[in-house]
Amino acid sequence: MKRFIKPAIAAALCLAAGVLGWKAYRAFYADERDALLQQIRGFRADAASYEKELDKQRAVRERLNAIASTTLGKQFPRVEHRLRTGLSRVGQDAGLTEVVVSSSAAETQRNPAATAKGMNTGMSKRLTRSAEFAIVKAQVKGTGSLPQVLQALATYEAQPWIHRVQLRHIFLPLVLVFPDRSTLRVIPQYLY
């Protein structure tokens, strides 16, 4: 039996050294490594989430750029000039004569969401404080033949920078007697 005591002690010492080594390995290296690996996984998940959001932001930016392409500018004098020039050019290109363009001052508009039912009162107040956009109304009058008038009207309605055509009026004075005296009156609206 004495011959089994020394190997048993040696085995117990080896086992104790192994357990102690394992505990030291876990305490000084493996636990910190696992925590860092978990952190890396979290960072990668966050990075993937940010990339998805960036993709969404690109789509939003593209939509905003598409909307911006229908604008004439940021400052009212430039907007008014471009609006009047564009409206006059469309009428003249359609063959209208005596094209007269007039415009009104910009009317600021509040955010329509401010008056939505169920809107938080604080948010509603913030939305009503500032103007979201302005509407510039113009009036175009021109004279020409009926086909020219109809072409001008269709061209006005097709322009991406004219956001709304509020009134369309075509005056047809005795087409057989005065074939070139049809009059077009249009009130387009531009949002900026």
C-alpha positions in Angstrom: 0.0 0.0 0.0 2.9 2.3 0.6 3.8 2.1 -3.0 0.4 3.7 -4.0 0.8 6.7 -1.6 3.6 8.4 -3.5 1.9 8.2 -6.9 -1.5 9.2 -5.4 0.2 12.3 -3.8 1.9 13.1 -7.1 -1.5 12.7 -8.9 -3.2 14.9 -6.3 -0.5 17.5 -6.6 -0.7 17.4 -10.4 -4.5 17.7 -10.2 -4.2 20.6 -7.7 -1.7 22.3 -10.0 -4.0 21.8 -13.0 -7.0 23.2 -11.2 -4.9 26.2 -9.9 -3.5 26.7 -13.4 -7.0 26.6 -14.9 -8.3 29.1 -12.3 -5.3 31.4 -13.0 -5.8 31.1 -16.8 -9.5 32.0 -16.4 -8.8 34.9 -14.0 -5.9 36.5 -15.8 -6.7 35.8 -19.4 -9.8 33.9 -20.5 -12.4 36.0 -18.7 -11.0 39.3 -20.0 -10.7 37.8 -23.5 -14.3 36.6 -23.4 -15.5 40.1 -22.3 -13.5 41.7 -25.1 -14.9 39.2 -27.6 -18.4 40.0 -26.4 -17.7 43.7 -26.8 -16.4 43.1 -30.3 -19.6 41.3 -31.2 -21.6 44.2 -29.8 -19.5 46.7 -31.8 -20.0 44.6 -35.0 -23.8 44.5 -34.4 -23.8 48.3 -33.8 -21.7 48.8 -37.0 -24.2 46.7 -39.0 -27.1 48.7 -37.5 -25.3 52.0 -38.4 -24.8 50.8 -41.9 -28.5 50.0 -42.3 -29.3 53.5 -41.0 -26.8 55.0 -43.4 -28.5 53.1 -46.3 -31.8 54.5 -45.1 -30.3 58.0 -44.9 -29.0 57.7 -48.5 -32.5 56.8 -49.6 -33.9 59.8 -47.7 -31.1 62.1 -49.1 -32.0 60.9 -52.6 -35.6 61.7 -52.0 -34.7 65.1 -50.7 -32.5 65.7 -53.7 -35.4 64.8 -55.9 -37.6 67.3 -54.1 -34.9 69.9 -54.2 -34.7 69.5 -57.9 -38.2 70.9 -58.1 -37.3 74.0 -56.3 -36.2 77.3 -57.7 -34.0 78.5 -54.9 -33.9 79.4 -51.2 -34.2 83.2 -51.2 -37.5 84.8 -52.2 -36.1 87.4 -54.7 -34.3 84.6 -56.7 -37.4 82.3 -56.4 -39.7 85.1 -57.7 -37.4 85.9 -60.6 -37.0 82.3 -61.7 -40.7 81.7 -61.3 -41.7 84.7 -63.4 -39.1 84.0 -66.0 -40.0 80.3 -66.2 -43.7 81.0 -66.5 -43.1 83.6 -69.1 -40.9 81.3 -71.1 -43.4 78.5 -71.0 -46.1 80.7 -72.4 -43.9 82.2 -75.1 -42.5 78.7 -76.1 -46.1 77.6 -76.6 -46.7 80.5 -79.0 -48.7 82.8 -76.8 -48.4 86.5 -77.3 -48.9 89.3 -74.8 -47.7 87.0 -72.0 -48.0 88.8 -68.7 -46.8 87.3 -65.4 -47.5 88.7 -62.0 -46.7 87.2 -58.6 -47.6 87.8 -55.0 -45.5 87.9 -51.9 -44.7 84.6 -50.3 -47.3 83.4 -47.8 -45.8 81.4 -45.0 -47.5 78.2 -44.0 -47.4 76.4 -40.7 -46.8 72.7 -40.5 -50.1 70.9 -41.2 -49.2 68.2 -38.6 -49.5 70.8 -35.9 -53.3 70.7 -36.1 -53.5 66.9 -36.4 -55.8 65.1 -34.0 -54.0 63.4 -31.1 -50.9 65.6 -31.5 -48.9 66.1 -28.3 -49.6 69.7 -27.1 -45.9 70.6 -26.6 -45.0 69.2 -30.0 -48.0 71.1 -31.6 -46.8 74.4 -30.1 -43.3 73.8 -31.4 -44.6 73.0 -34.9 -46.8 76.1 -35.0 -44.0 78.5 -33.9 -42.1 78.3 -37.2 -43.1 78.4 -40.8 -42.4 75.2 -42.6 -42.7 76.5 -46.2 -44.1 79.4 -48.2 -46.5 79.5 -51.1 -45.8 81.9 -53.9 -48.8 82.5 -56.2 -48.4 83.8 -59.7 -50.8 84.7 -62.4 -50.1 84.2 -66.1 -52.2 85.7 -68.9 -51.5 85.1 -72.6 -53.2 85.2 -75.9 -53.0 82.8 -78.8 -54.9 80.2 -80.8 -56.8 77.5 -79.1 -54.0 74.9 -79.7 -51.4 77.3 -78.4 -53.5 78.0 -75.3 -54.0 74.3 -74.7 -50.3 73.5 -75.2 -49.4 76.2 -72.8 -51.8 74.9 -70.2 -50.6 71.4 -70.5 -47.0 72.5 -70.3 -47.7 74.6 -67.1 -49.4 71.6 -65.5 -46.5 69.3 -66.4 -43.7 71.5 -64.9 -42.1 69.9 -61.8 -41.4 73.2 -60.3 -45.0 74.3 -60.4 -46.5 72.5 -57.4 -50.1 73.3 -58.0 -52.2 75.0 -60.7 -55.1 76.5 -58.8 -57.2 78.2 -61.5 -57.4 77.5 -65.2 -59.5 79.8 -67.3 -59.7 79.8 -71.1 -61.6 82.6 -72.8 -62.8 81.7 -76.3 -64.2 84.8 -78.1 -66.0 83.7 -81.3 -63.3 81.3 -82.4 -64.5 81.5 -86.0 -64.2 85.3 -86.2 -61.0 85.7 -84.0 -59.2 82.3 -84.2 -56.0 83.7 -82.7 -57.5 85.6 -79.8 -58.2 82.8 -77.2 -56.9 83.9 -73.8 -55.4 81.8 -71.1 -55.4 82.7 -67.4 -53.6 80.4 -65.1 -52.7 80.8 -61.4 -49.8 78.4 -60.6 -48.5 78.0 -57.0 -44.9 77.3 -56.1 -43.9 76.0 -52.7 -40.5 77.0 -51.2 
